[in-house]
Amino acid sequence: MHYVTYGISDESSMLRNRRGQMNTGEQSPVSTHHESTQENTEDDRLSEGDSQSLNGTSAQHNQGIYSPKNEAQSTAFFLLVVFLAFSTRLYKIMEPPHVCWDETHFGKMGSYYINRTFFFDVHPPLGKMLIGLAGYMTGYDGTYPFLKPGDKYEHHNYWGMRGFCASLGSCLPPFAYLTVLELSQSSTAALITAAVLAFDTGCITISQYILLDPILMFFIMGAVLSMVKFNRQRCRPFSAPWWFWLVLTGVNLSGALGVKFVGLFVILLVGMNTAWDLWSLLGDLHLSLMDFGKHLLSRVFGLILLPLFLYVTIFAVHFVVLNKSGPGDGFFSSAFQSRLIGNNLHNASMPEYLAYGSIITVKNLRIAGGYLHSHWHLYPEGVGAKQQQVTAYLHKDYNNMWLVHRSNDSDAQSEPDLVRHGDIIRLEHKGTTRNLHSHLHEAPLTKKHFQVTGYGINGTGDPNDLWQVEVCGGRKGDLVKVLRSKVRFLHRATGCVLYSSGKTLPKWGWEQVEITCSPYLKETPNSQWNIEDHINTKLPNISLSVLKPHFLEILLESHIVMIRGNSGLKPKDNEMSSKPWHWPINYQGLRFSGVNETEYRVYLLGNPVIWWLNLVGLGLYMVMVAVASLALRRGVQLDKRRIEHCRVLMEGGGLLLLGWFLHYVPFYTMGRILYYHHYFPAMLFSSMLTGITLDTLLQSADLWLRPPYSHWLLRGGQAMLFLAILNSFYMFHPLSYGMRGPLAHDPDSTMAGLKWMDSWEF
């Protein structure tokens, strides 16, 4: 079985060579307590794995010395893990009976799907679709508003959505058990991993509420399990199980990406594993190029084309279901809005090309850029010139209307005159009759930009009211199309460009969005606009249905909006964010429910014993791999069992270490706001690595002690480990299942003495 083991390929080669030496009869001085019959069986397996080739595909490593004692024990352990996982996550699933943390977002979005109301979110739609489907299938009618955390659910049926998320979260320990069992062939390592995840208060809490995280982690773990199962089928290429696990890996990859863009990390993990696998196949001299081509094409189908098709299908369903106008309209282009039932652009008709004398609304192309807007209020004293405010407003309003005039005030013509690329125009605000104006005063918030105001009266102003129309990508004489053309307005006097900064004005600006004139002329969505509403009685109207974007256009726009929205997430006032280095050390949790001692409190915090054990496991793994690599380099004689330990650490552990790295380190490069719960996918890999590392360490007790003392140390260490996990869960379980009464700093609190870090808030 070949895993992604970058940087340890030389050691893996040494392991294969060592194993070959053992098969030729070379004896090792290192003792082992395996029975001779088991060793003979393993010798046969290893010899067979080294010599056999099916369709040119090496069968090495398909069987290992870590195979469970018997299948009945493995099955019993698995059933125990399933019972523990579901019982810990479904316990008190109805508590508390009010909205907790981000349920206010994702519960509301589930309601939107039931009501078919369009909304905007920075994540792909699959998770919210499944939440909505779970609610619909369990009798929820989509009428609860999910306004804010703490609101009572009352008679509304919310258990189905919570139960669905908890059920998917309950699959994580069994998936981890099976994954580690495949990688290590040790039921003990698998059981340690499952216990770590089953009794972690953080994993329990994040699985019990209406959130995307348990759905995301379900698909991530499903993809990893399917991948290692597929790797185990290498000696049986193109068989039914081989195809099953390949296709299931692709399905889980599309699911992970369809819930959150974090799914890209597991796609990268599977991609690196696949690249290494194909590289190994290419080096197999028993494999013809024709057969290698079949392997390559099958992986392209199962791991690229199939996930891509399913991912696009998710969005197709999303667009079909959410066909009614809703709170997400303003985040999207005017053309996009024209397809939504109830939007003023849906089935509307208006002139196709912009003309002088038209009444228009102008929408900025930045996410939530808003409509160009003005009102009678003036900029306050000390904020540029004390002239009329010009802002961007996120909602449709009469004060978004503007009249288009020629630069010379002469609009009276019998025939309509169309506006073209390069024309000089004036924009007069219809409600106040003041012109769109700019000058060399600095903008209110963006100090390197110029202020934009409303100036003049009844359309009469000065040369600072003149703007040049520029169609992005256009040439002189090109017409301005309603909805479709991206337009910029260049100020003639200063050379700056009309710009929506995205910054929120203070109370004096009614907390609307700042409009400036930017001296930086690079084309960005902030400086690009389109004409949305268009009224001109001299021009023939066309139905906007002919301007509706096709599926690929709205798919692309949705992704651009999501990516920009995701990268633009910033902390709100007094909002608690965290840094990536906080996460592995369990520095700070998240309040899910309640703050003071009279409230029902739930606090998202990983079981500190387990999380710090994972940190120790990471350190031990590095040391053990370094020692194993050094021993191999120095030619130390090792028996088969020790060689198998090294293989499991380097190949199985290497895969899990890579998974942890890919799901954790990229957050250091992100500029958006980050939260503690972002670490949980990486924590899954860290926990699996801990299971393999600690089991290998305990299995190596005979390096220091002779039997029976080594066996006593092995069993005693395992017992102490499981007892420590159970005891820590008993101590910290109120974090997940709810606390009332005094806070932890009070000696009378049920959590007294358990606030081990001052940064914890329970």
C-alpha positions in Angstrom: 0.0 0.0 0.0 1.6 3.3 -1.1 0.8 6.4 0.8 1.9 10.0 0.4 5.3 9.8 2.3 7.3 12.7 0.8 10.7 13.1 2.3 10.9 9.5 3.6 11.0 7.5 0.3 14.6 6.5 1.0 13.6 5.1 4.4 10.7 3.3 2.8 13.0 1.7 0.3 15.2 0.6 3.2 12.2 -0.9 4.9 11.4 -3.0 1.8 15.1 -4.1 1.6 15.1 -5.0 5.2 12.0 -7.0 4.9 13.4 -8.9 1.9 16.4 -9.8 4.1 14.2 -11.1 6.8 12.4 -13.3 4.2 15.7 -14.9 3.2 16.2 -16.2 6.7 18.3 -13.5 8.3 17.7 -13.4 12.1 17.3 -10.4 14.2 18.7 -10.1 17.7 15.7 -8.1 18.8 13.1 -10.2 20.6 9.4 -10.3 19.9 6.5 -11.7 21.8 4.5 -12.7 18.7 3.7 -16.4 18.4 5.7 -18.4 15.9 2.7 -19.4 13.9 1.7 -15.8 13.4 5.3 -14.9 12.3 5.2 -17.8 9.8 1.9 -16.5 8.4 3.3 -13.0 8.2 6.4 -14.3 6.5 4.2 -15.9 3.9 2.3 -12.7 3.4 5.4 -10.6 3.1 7.0 -12.9 0.7 3.9 -13.1 -1.4 3.7 -9.3 -1.3 7.2 -8.9 -2.6 7.0 -11.4 -5.4 3.5 -11.1 -6.7 2.3 -8.6 -9.2 -1.2 -8.3 -10.6 -1.5 -6.4 -13.9 1.9 -4.9 -13.0 0.7 -3.5 -9.7 2.8 -4.3 -6.7 1.1 -5.9 -3.8 3.6 -4.7 -1.2 2.3 -3.6 2.1 -1.2 -4.9 1.6 -0.9 -7.0 4.7 0.9 -6.0 7.8 2.0 -7.4 11.1 -0.6 -5.1 12.8 -3.6 -7.1 11.6 -6.2 -7.5 14.4 -6.1 -10.7 16.5 -9.4 -11.6 15.0 -12.2 -10.1 13.1 -14.6 -10.6 15.9 -12.6 -8.3 18.2 -12.3 -5.7 15.6 -16.0 -5.8 14.9 -16.8 -5.6 18.6 -14.6 -2.6 19.0 -16.2 -0.9 16.0 -19.7 -1.4 17.4 -18.6 0.0 20.7 -17.2 3.0 19.0 -20.5 3.5 17.1 -22.5 3.3 20.3 -20.3 5.7 22.2 -20.2 8.2 19.3 -23.9 8.4 18.8 -24.8 8.3 22.5 -22.4 11.2 23.4 -23.6 13.4 20.5 -27.4 12.7 20.6 -27.6 13.1 24.4 -29.5 16.2 25.4 -29.8 17.2 21.7 -32.8 19.3 22.4 -31.0 21.4 25.0 -30.9 24.3 25.2 -34.2 25.0 23.5 -33.0 28.3 22.1 -30.8 29.5 19.2 -27.1 29.0 19.9 -24.2 30.8 18.3 -24.2 30.4 14.5 -27.5 28.6 14.4 -28.8 32.1 13.8 -27.2 31.9 10.4 -27.4 28.3 9.2 -30.8 27.6 10.7 -32.1 30.7 8.9 -30.5 29.6 5.7 -32.2 26.2 6.0 -35.5 28.1 6.3 -34.6 30.0 3.1 -34.3 26.8 1.2 -37.7 25.6 2.5 -39.2 28.9 1.5 -37.2 29.1 -1.8 -35.9 32.5 -0.8 -32.6 33.6 -2.3 -29.8 34.6 0.1 -26.0 35.2 0.1 -23.4 33.2 2.0 -19.7 33.0 1.7 -19.8 29.2 1.6 -21.0 26.8 -1.1 -24.6 25.7 -0.7 -24.5 21.9 0.0 -24.4 22.2 3.8 -27.3 24.6 4.1 -29.3 22.6 1.5 -28.9 19.5 3.6 -29.9 21.3 6.8 -33.0 22.7 5.0 -33.8 19.2 3.7 -33.4 17.7 7.2 -35.7 20.3 8.6 -38.3 19.8 5.9 -38.3 16.0 6.3 -38.8 16.2 10.0 -41.7 18.6 9.9 -40.1 22.1 10.2 -42.1 24.6 8.2 -39.4 27.2 7.7 -41.2 30.0 9.6 -38.9 30.5 12.5 -36.9 33.7 12.0 -33.6 32.8 13.8 -33.1 36.4 14.7 -30.4 36.2 17.4 -28.8 33.7 19.8 -30.9 33.1 22.9 -34.3 33.3 21.1 -36.6 30.5 22.2 -37.6 27.9 19.6 -41.0 27.5 21.4 -43.3 25.3 19.3 -41.0 25.2 16.2 -39.6 21.8 15.2 -35.8 22.2 15.4 -34.8 18.8 16.6 -34.5 17.4 13.0 -31.9 19.8 11.9 -29.9 19.4 15.1 -30.3 15.6 15.0 -29.1 15.5 11.4 -25.9 17.5 12.2 -25.3 15.4 15.3 -25.7 12.1 13.3 -23.1 13.2 10.8 -20.8 14.3 13.6 -21.4 10.9 15.2 -19.8 9.2 12.2 -16.4 10.9 12.8 -15.1 8.4 15.5 -16.2 5.3 13.5 -14.6 6.8 10.3 -11.4 7.5 12.2 -11.4 4.0 13.7 -11.7 2.4 10.3 -9.1 4.8 8.8 -6.5 4.1 11.5 -7.3 0.4 11.3 -6.4 0.4 7.6 -3.3 2.4 8.1 -1.9 0.5 11.1 -3.7 -2.8 11.1 -3.9 -2.3 14.9 -7.3 -2.4 16.5 -5.7 -0.8 19.6 -4.4 2.2 17.7 -7.9 2.5 16.1 -9.6 2.3 19.5 -7.3 5.0 21.0 -8.2 7.3 18.1 -11.9 6.6 18.4 -11.8 7.2 22.1 -10.0 10.5 21.7 -12.7 11.8 19.3 -15.7 10.2 21.0 -14.9 11.8 24.3 -13.6 15.2 23.1 -15.9 17.9 24.4 -15.1 20.1 21.5 -16.1 17.6 18.9 -19.3 16.8 20.8 -20.3 20.4 21.1 -19.7 21.3 17.5 -21.7 18.3 16.4 -24.8 19.0 18.4 -26.0 22.2 16.8 -27.2 23.5 13.4 -23.8 24.2 11.9 -21.8 23.4 8.8 -18.8 22.0 10.7 -20.1 18.4 11.4 -21.3 18.2 7.7 -17.9 19.4 6.5 -15.9 17.0 8.7 -18.2 14.1 7.7 -17.2 14.5 4.1 -13.5 15.1 4.9 -13.3 11.9 7.0 -15.3 10.1 4.4 -12.8 11.1 1.7 -9.8 10.1 3.8 -11.4 6.7 4.7 -12.3 6.0 1.1 -8.8 7.0 -0.1 -7.1 4.6 2.3 -9.6 1.8 1.4 -8.8 2.5 -2.3 -5.1 2.3 -1.6 -5.6 -1.1 -0.1 -7.1 -2.3 -3.4 -3.9 -1.6 -5.3 -3.3 -5.3 -6.0 -6.8 -5.7 -7.4 -7.0 -2.8 -10.0 -10.3 -2.3 -11.8 -12.2 -4.7 -9.6 -15.6 -3.8 -8.1 -14.2 -2.8 -4.7 -11.4 -0.8 -6.4 -14.0 1.2 -8.4 -16.3 1.5 -5.4 -13.7 3.2 -3.2 -12.4 5.3 -6.1 -15.9 6.7 -6.9 -16.8 7.1 -3.2 -13.6 9.2 -2.7 -14.7 11.5 -5.5 -18.2 11.8 -4.1 -16.8 12.8 -0.7 -14.4 15.3 -2.2 -17.3 17.0 -4.0 -19.3 16.9 -0.7 -16.5 18.5 1.3 -15.9 21.3 -1.3 -19.7 21.7 -1.6 -20.0 22.6 2.1 -17.0 24.9 2.6 -14.0 25.9 0.5 -11.9 24.3 3.3 -12.7 21.2 1.4 -9.9 22.2 -1.0 -7.4 21.0 1.6 -8.6 17.4 1.6 -8.7 17.6 -2.2 -5.1 18.6 -2.1 -4.3 15.7 0.2 -6.0 13.2 -2.1 -4.4 14.8 -5.1 -0.9 14.4 -3.6 -1.6 10.8 -2.6 -2.8 10.1 -6.1 0.2 11.7 -7.7 2.5 9.6 -5.6 0.5 6.5 -6.4 0.7 7.2 -10.2 4.4 7.9 -9.9 4.9 4.5 -8.2 2.9 2.8 -11.0 5.0 4.6 -13.6 8.1 3.1 -12.1 6.6 -0.5 -12.1 8.4 -2.2 -15.0 5.7 -4.9 -15.0 3.1 -2.3 -16.0 2.7 -1.5 -19.6 2.1 2.1 -20.7 -1.4 1.0 -21.9 -2.3 -0.2 -18.4 -0.7 2.9 -16.9 -3.0 5.0 -19.2 -6.0 3.1 -17.9 -5.0 3.9 -14.3 -4.5 7.5 -15.1 -7.8 7.9 -16.9 -9.7 6.1 -14.2 -8.4 8.5 -11.6 -9.1 11.5 -13.8 -12.7 10.3 -14.0 -13.1 9.3 -10.3 -11.2 12.1 -8.7 -11.6 15.1 -11.1 -14.5 14.7 -13.5 -17.0 13.1 -11.2 -16.4 15.5 -8.3 -16.6 18.4 -10.6 -19.8 17.2 -12.1 -21.4 16.7 -8.7 -20.1 20.0 -7.5 -21.7 21.8 -10.4 -24.9 19.8 -9.9 -25.1 21.1 -6.3 -25.1 24.7 -7.6 -27.7 23.8 -10.3 -30.0 22.5 -7.6 -29.2 25.6 -5.5 -30.2 28.0 -8.3 -33.4 26.0 -9.1 -34.6 25.9 -5.5 -33.8 29.5 -4.6 -35.7 31.3 -7.3 -37.4 34.0 -5.2 -36.1 37.4 -4.4 -34.6 37.7 -0.9 -32.0 39.4 1.2 -29.1 38.2 -1.0 -30.2 40.1 -4.1 -28.0 43.1 -3.5 -24.8 41.2 -3.4 -25.2 40.1 -7.0 -25.2 41.8 -10.3 -28.4 43.3 -11.8 -28.4 40.7 -14.5 -28.3 38.0 -11.9 -31.2 39.6 -10.0 -33.3 39.6 -13.1 -33.8 35.8 -12.8 -35.4 36.0 -9.3 -39.1 36.0 -8.9 -40.3 39.1 -7.0 -37.2 41.2 -7.9 -38.1 44.5 -9.7 -35.9 43.3 -12.6 -37.7 40.0 -13.0 -39.7 40.0 -16.3 -39.2 43.7 -16.5 -38.8 45.7 -19.7 -36.7 48.8 -20.2 -34.6 50.4 -23.0 -31.5 48.3 -23.8 -29.0 51.2 -24.3 -28.4 54.2 -22.1 -29.4 57.6 -23.6 -29.3 61.3 -22.6 -32.4 62.3 -20.7 -32.7 58.8 -19.1 -33.5 58.3 -15.4 -31.2 55.6 -14.1 -29.9 53.8 -11.0 -26.2 53.0 -10.9 -25.0 49.9 -9.0 -21.4 49.3 -7.9 -20.0 45.9 -8.8 -18.1 45.4 -5.5 -19.7 42.9 -3.1 -22.4 44.8 -1.3 -21.1 47.9 -3.1 -24.6 49.4 -3.1 -26.4 51.9 -5.3 -25.1 55.5 -6.0 -27.2 57.5 -3.6 -27.7 61.0 -2.3 -30.0 62.9 0.1 -30.5 66.4 1.5 -28.1 65.9 4.4 -24.8 67.7 4.2 -21.3 66.6 5.2 -20.6 67.8 8.8 -18.2 70.6 9.7 -14.6 69.5 9.3 -15.4 66.7 6.8 -14.3 68.1 3.5 -16.6 70.7 1.9 -19.9 71.2 3.6 -21.9 70.0 0.6 -24.6 67.4 0.0 -23.7 63.8 0.9 -23.2 61.2 -1.8 -23.1 57.6 -0.5 -23.7 54.0 -1.6 -26.9 52.5 -0.3 -27.5 48.8 -0.2 -31.3 48.9 -0.7 -33.6 50.0 -3.5 -34.8 53.6 -2.9 -36.1 56.6 -4.7 -32.9 58.6 -3.7 -30.9 56.2 -5.9 -32.4 57.9 -9.1 -30.2 60.0 -11.3 -30.8 62.0 -14.5 -28.3 61.7 -17.4 -27.4 65.0 -19.1 -25.0 66.2 -21.7 -22.1 68.3 -20.6 -23.5 71.4 -22.3 -27.0 71.2 -20.7 -28.7 70.6 -24.0 -30.9 67.6 -23.9 -33.9 68.8 -25.8 -33.9 66.7 -29.0 -36.7 65.1 -30.8 -34.7 61.9 -31.4 -33.0 60.1 -28.5 -29.2 60.4 -28.4 -27.4 57.4 -27.0 -24.5 57.6 -24.5 -21.3 56.2 -25.9 -17.9 55.2 -24.6 -15.8 58.4 -24.1 -18.8 60.8 -23.8 -18.7 63.6 -21.2 -21.9 63.7 -19.0 -23.5 65.2 -15.9 -25.4 63.1 -13.4 -28.2 65.1 -11.7 -29.7 63.6 -8.5 -33.4 63.4 -9.2 -34.6 63.9 -5.7 -32.5 67.0 -4.9 -31.5 68.3 -8.4 -27.9 68.5 -7.4 -25.1 67.2 -9.6 -22.6 64.5 -8.9 -19.5 66.5 -8.0 -15.9 66.0 -6.9 -13.0 68.2 -5.9 -9.6 68.1 -4.3 -10.9 67.9 -0.7 -10.0 64.6 1.0 -12.7 61.9 1.4 -14.3 61.4 4.8 -12.6 58.0 5.6 -10.3 57.1 2.7 -7.9 60.1 3.1 -5.9 59.5 -0.1 -9.1 59.8 -2.1 -11.1 62.8 -3.0 -14.5 63.8 -1.7 -17.7 63.2 -3.8 -20.6 65.5 -3.1 -23.9 66.8 -4.6 -23.5 70.4 -5.8 -25.4 73.0 -7.7 -29.1 73.5 -8.0 -31.6 72.4 -10.7 -28.7 70.9 -12.6 -26.6 74.0 -12.7 -23.2 73.6 -11.2 -19.6 74.0 -12.3 -16.9 72.1 -14.4 -16.3 69.8 -11.4 -19.7 68.1 -12.2 -18.4 66.6 -15.5 -17.6 62.9 -15.8 -16.4 60.8 -18.7 -18.1 57.5 -19.4 -15.7 54.6 -19.9 -17.1 51.1 -20.9 -14.6 48.6 -19.5 -13.1 46.8 -22.4 -14.8 49.1 -24.8 -13.7 51.4 -27.6 -14.7 54.9 -28.5 -18.3 54.9 -29.8 -19.4 51.7 -28.0 -22.9 51.9 -26.6 -23.7 51.5 -22.9 -25.8 48.4 -22.3 -28.3 48.3 -19.4 -27.3 45.6 -16.9 -24.5 44.1 -19.0 -21.9 46.9 -19.5 -19.3 47.5 -16.8 -18.9 51.3 -16.7 -16.4 53.6 -15.0 -16.9 57.4 -14.4 -13.7 59.4 -14.8 -13.8 62.9 -13.2 -12.7 65.4 -15.9 -11.2 68.0 -13.6 -9.1 65.8 -11.2 -8.6 62.7 -13.3 -9.9 60.4 -10.5 -12.5 57.6 -10.8 -15.8 57.2 -9.0 -15.2 54.6 -6.3 -17.1 52.7 -3.6 -14.7 52.1 -0.7 -16.8 49.6 1.2 -16.2 51.6 4.4 -19.2 52.4 6.6 -19.8 56.1 7.4 -20.5 57.2 11.0 -23.9 58.2 12.3 -23.9 61.5 10.4 -23.7 59.5 7.1 -26.6 57.2 8.3 -24.1 54.3 8.3 -24.2 54.1 4.6 -21.2 53.2 2.5 -18.5 55.8 1.6 -18.3 57.0 -2.0 -15.0 58.6 -3.1 -13.1 59.6 -6.2 -10.0 57.5 -6.4 -6.8 58.9 -8.0 -5.7 55.3 -8.6 -7.1 54.3 -12.0 -6.6 50.5 -11.9 -9.8 48.7 -12.8 -11.3 47.1 -9.7 -14.9 46.1 -8.8 -14.9 49.2 -6.5 -14.6 51.5 -9.4 -16.9 49.6 -11.8 -20.6 50.2 -12.1 -23.6 49.1 -14.1 -26.9 50.7 -15.1 -29.7 48.8 -13.4 -33.0 50.7 -13.6 -33.5 52.7 -16.8 -36.5 54.9 -17.7 -36.7 56.8 -21.1 -40.0 57.2 -22.9 -38.3 58.0 -26.1 -36.7 54.6 -26.4 -38.3 51.2 -27.1 -38.3 48.8 -24.2 -37.0 45.3 -24.5 -37.8 42.4 -22.1 -34.9 41.8 -19.7 -35.5 38.1 -20.1 -33.3 38.2 -23.1 -30.5 39.6 -20.9 -30.8 36.9 -18.2 -27.4 35.3 -17.7 -27.0 31.6 -18.5 -26.0 29.0 -16.0 -22.2 29.2 -16.4 -22.4 33.0 -16.0 -24.3 32.8 -12.7 -22.1 29.9 -11.5 -19.0 32.0 -12.1 -20.5 35.1 -10.5 -21.5 33.1 -7.5 -18.0 31.9 -6.9 -16.5 35.4 -7.4 -19.0 36.8 -4.9 -18.3 34.0 -2.4 -14.5 34.3 -2.6 -14.5 38.0 -2.3 -17.0 37.8 0.6 -14.9 35.2 2.3 -11.7 37.1 2.0 -13.4 40.3 3.1 -14.7 38.9 6.4 -13.4 41.2 9.2 -14.2 41.2 12.9 -17.0 43.4 14.1 -16.7 45.7 17.1 -16.0 43.7 20.3 -16.1 40.4 18.4 -13.7 37.8 19.7 -11.4 36.4 17.0 -8.4 34.1 17.5 -5.1 33.3 15.9 -4.0 30.0 14.5 -1.3 29.4 17.1 -4.0 29.6 19.8 -5.8 26.5 18.4 -3.6 23.5 19.1 -2.9 24.6 22.7 -6.6 25.0 23.4 -6.0 28.6 24.3 -9.5 29.9 24.1 -12.9 28.6 23.3 -16.2 30.0 22.0 -19.4 30.8 23.9 -22.2 28.9 22.3 -24.9 29.8 24.8 -25.1 32.0 27.9 -22.7 34.3 29.6 -23.7 34.8 33.3 -24.5 32.4 36.1 -28.3 32.6 35.6 -28.2 31.4 32.0 -27.8 28.0 30.5 -24.1 28.0 29.4 -22.5 25.9 26.6 -18.8 26.6 25.9 -17.0 25.2 22.8 -13.6 24.0 24.2 -11.7 20.9 23.4 -11.1 18.4 26.2 -7.8 19.9 27.4 -6.3 16.5 28.3 -7.0 15.2 24.8 -5.9 18.3 23.0 -2.6 18.5 24.9 -2.2 14.7 24.4 -2.4 15.4 20.7 0.3 18.0 21.0 2.5 15.5 22.9 1.6 12.9 20.2 2.9 15.3 17.4 6.2 15.8 19.3 6.6 12.1 20.0 5.9 11.3 16.3 8.6 13.5 15.1 11.1 12.0 17.6 10.1 8.4 16.8 10.3 9.0 13.0 13.7 10.6 13.5 15.0 7.6 15.6 13.6 5.1 13.1 15.2 7.0 10.1 18.5 7.1 11.9 18.4 3.4 12.8 17.7 2.6 9.1 20.5 4.9 7.9 22.9 3.3 10.4 22.1 -0.2 9.4 20.7 -1.3 12.8 19.3 -4.8 12.6 15.6 -4.9 13.1 13.1 -7.7 13.2 10.0 -7.8 11.0 7.8 -6.4 13.7 10.0 -3.4 14.3 10.3 -2.9 10.5 6.5 -2.9 10.4 6.4 -0.3 13.2 8.7 1.9 11.1 6.5 1.5 8.0 3.3 2.4 9.9 4.9 5.5 11.4 6.4 6.6 8.1 3.7 5.8 5.7 0.4 5.8 7.7 1.7 8.5 10.1 3.2 10.5 7.3 -0.2 10.6 5.5 -1.9 11.9 8.6 0.8 14.4 9.4 0.4 15.8 5.9 -3.4 15.9 6.4 -2.9 17.9 9.6 -0.4 20.2 8.0 -2.7 20.9 5.0 -5.7 21.6 7.2 -3.9 23.9 9.7 -0.9 25.8 8.3 -2.8 27.6 5.4 -4.7 29.6 8.0 -1.5 31.5 8.8 -1.7 33.0 5.4 -5.3 34.1 5.5 -6.3 37.8 5.9 -9.9 37.1 6.9 -11.2 36.8 10.5 -10.4 33.4 12.0 -12.2 31.4 14.7 -11.3 28.6 17.0 -13.6 26.1 15.3 -11.6 26.4 12.1 -9.0 24.0 13.7 -11.4 21.0 14.1 -10.7 19.4 10.7 -7.0 19.5 11.4 -7.7 18.1 14.9 -9.2 15.0 13.3 -5.9 14.2 11.6 -3.9 15.0 14.8 -6.1 12.6 16.8 -5.6 9.8 14.3 -1.8 10.4 14.4 -1.9 10.3 18.2 -3.6 6.9 18.1 -0.9 5.5 15.8 2.0 7.1 17.7 0.9 6.1 21.2 0.1 2.5 20.1 3.5 2.1 18.4 5.2 3.5 21.4 3.5 1.1 23.8 4.0 -1.8 21.4 7.7 -1.0 21.6 7.9 -1.6 25.4 10.0 -4.7 24.8 12.8 -2.4 23.7 13.3 -1.4 27.3 11.9 -4.3 29.3 11.9 -8.0 29.0 8.8 -10.1 29.1 6.6 -10.3 31.1 7.4 -6.7 32.3 7.1 -5.3 28.8 3.7 -6.9 28.4 2.6 -5.4 31.8 3.8 -2.0 30.7 1.9 -2.3 27.4 -1.4 -3.3 29.1 -0.9 -0.8 31.9 -0.1 2.0 29.6 -3.2 1.3 27.5 -5.4 1.1 30.6 -4.1 4.4 32.0 -4.6 6.1 28.7 -8.2 5.1 28.4 -8.9 5.9 32.0 -7.3 9.4 31.6 -9.5 10.0 28.5 -12.7 8.9 30.4 -11.9 10.8 33.5 -11.2 14.0 31.6 -14.5 13.6 29.8 -16.3 13.2 33.1 -14.6 16.4 34.4 -15.3 18.6 31.4 -18.6 17.2 30.0 -20.6 20.1 31.4 -19.0 22.3 28.8 -20.9 20.3 26.1 -24.1 19.4 27.9 -24.7 22.7 29.7 -23.9 24.5 32.9 -25.9 26.6 35.3 -25.0 28.4 38.5 -21.8 30.0 39.5 -18.9 30.5 37.0 -15.7 28.4 37.3 -13.9 31.0 39.4 -16.5 30.6 42.2 -15.6 27.8 44.6 -19.2 26.7 44.6 -19.2 26.1 40.8 -19.5 22.6 39.4 -16.5 23.6 37.2 -14.4 25.0 40.2 -10.8 24.2 39.8 -11.1 23.3 36.1 -10.4 26.7 34.6 -6.8 25.7 33.9 -6.1 28.7 31.7 -7.2 32.3 32.4 -8.2 32.7 28.8 -11.1 30.2 29.2 -14.4 31.8 29.7 -16.8 29.5 31.5 
